[in-house]
Amino acid sequence: MPEENENNKIILSEEDRQALESASTTKEQLTYLYQNFEPVLNRDDTLKGVDVDENGIRDDIDDFINALIIPENERGYYQQSSRHLQTVFDHDYAGGTEINTEIALANAMAYGSVINCLIQLNLDWDDATGSRRMIDALILNTKLRSQHYAYYNKALDGSGIEGAEPTGDDCE
């Protein structure tokens, strides 16, 4: 049972640590964290939420990623992926203009480095992509954020995206 806390942070008990260590995948760890710490998720009426340390990752999402018992390079992959998704909130795609499509396409192409990082680290594809999708769902946890992401996807509709060649240094 998670310890109660007053600053809306994930504070792991010894029981929590043991549960995370016994999970066979990162996705299982995330599932455990969500089931036990879901109330810490930011649900304010802003697109970006709170990022006090200004590292490009919403603080509550950072807490979920930092609570994972995984190697630091793998943690870096999830941080990089989360940072990338947050950049979708930097532009308003609702107008459906050509510039919206160009900006969305540039953002989508930048995601290639996240995929290349996953490959570079030789992470289990199914677990890493499933875990990333779960973190994405935690980020898009309000109607406003989901709607904004839908406009972003609509701006990409019909666009072909060519993956970037790995550089061997794609992880941030």
N, C-alpha and C positions, 0 to 999 in steps of 0.2 A: 504494500500500500504506500503510495507516495506521501512524503511528508508535506504538510500544509505549509505554504509560504505566503508572505504578504506582498512580495514585490513581483508577483506574476512571472517567476522564473522556474525553470526546471531544476529541482534539487533532488538528486538521486539518493535514495536510501541504499543500504547494503543489499536489501532484497531486490531493489530495482537493478543494481549493478549485476547481481547474480543472474537475473532474468535476461538482461541484455547480453551478458557473456555466454549464456547457454543458447542463445538464438543462433541458428545455423546460417542465416543470411542477414544482410543489412536491412532488407525489406521487412523481415520479422522484427528486427529491433525497432524500426520506424513504426510498425503496427503497434508494438508494445507501448512505445512512447505516446503515440496518438491516443490509444485507449486509456492511458493513465494520466496524460498531461494535456489533453485537448483544451481545457479551459485557459491555458496560457496563450493560445493563439490570438493574435491581434485581429479584431473585427471592427476597427474604427471605420469612419466614413471617408477615408482617404485611399487613394490608389496605392501609394507606396508604403503606408504604415510608418512605423517608427524605426529609425536606424541611427541611434544615438552615436555609435562609434564611427558612422559614415564609411563603412566598409563595403557598401553597395548591397548588403543583405539585410532584410528586415530582422530586427533583433530577436523576435520570437522564433523565426526560422533558423537563425544562427544558433539559438539555444537547442533546438531539436538536433541540428547537425552536430553541434559540439557534445551533445549527450551520447552520441553513438560511440560504441566501443569498436573502433576501426583504426587501421593505420592512418597516419597523418596525410599521406599522399592521396588516399581514397577520400578522406574528409575534404581535402583541397578540391577534388573533382566535384563533390556535391556543392561546395561553396561557389566554385566557378560557374556551375550550372545555374544555381540560384541567383547569382549576381547577373548572369545573362538574362534570365527571365525578368528580373526587376527592370532591366533597360527597356522592356516593352512598354513600361508605364511612362517613359520619357516623352512620348509623342501621342497626340490625339489622332487616331485613325478613323474616327467616325464620319468624316466628311467624304470618304470614298474618292479622294482626288488622286491624280497621278503621282503627286509628291508623296502621298500616304503610302502608295504601293511601293515607290522607290525606297522610302525609309524602312518599311516593313521588310522588303527584300534584303536590304543591307543588313538589317538586324538578324534575319534568318540565316544569311550567309555567314555571319560572324559566329553562329552556333556551331559551325564546322570545327572550330578549335575545341569546343567542349566534347564533341564526338571523338575527335582525334586524341584528346587527353584520355578518354575512357579506353581507347585502343592502346595508347602508349603505356598506360598503367597495367594493361592486360587484365582488367577487371572482368568478372563474370558478366557477360552481356545481359542476360535475362535479369539477374539480380540488380545490376547497376541501373539499367533502364527502368525496371519496375520501381526501384527506390527513387529514382529521379522523378518519375511520374507522380509518385506519392508526394514528394516534396513540392512538386508543381501544384498539386491539388491543395496542399496546405497554404501555398502562396496565393492561389486564386480563390480564397475562402470567403469572399463576399460577392454579392450581386454586382457591385460596381467593378470589382477587379475582374470577375468572370466576363462581364459584358465588354469591358475594355479589351480583354484578350480575344473575345469573339470578333470585335472590330479589326483587330490586328490580323487575325486569321482570314477574315473576309478580304482585307487589303491584299493578302497573299494569294487569294483564290485564282487558280490558273497559272500561277507563276512557277516556272521551273527553277529549281535551286541545284546548282552543281556543288558537290562537296569540295572543300578545300583539301589540297594535298597535305598530308602530315608533315610537320617540320621537325619532329623529334623533340620539340620544346613547346608543345601546345598547352601544357598545364601551367596555370598561373602560379 
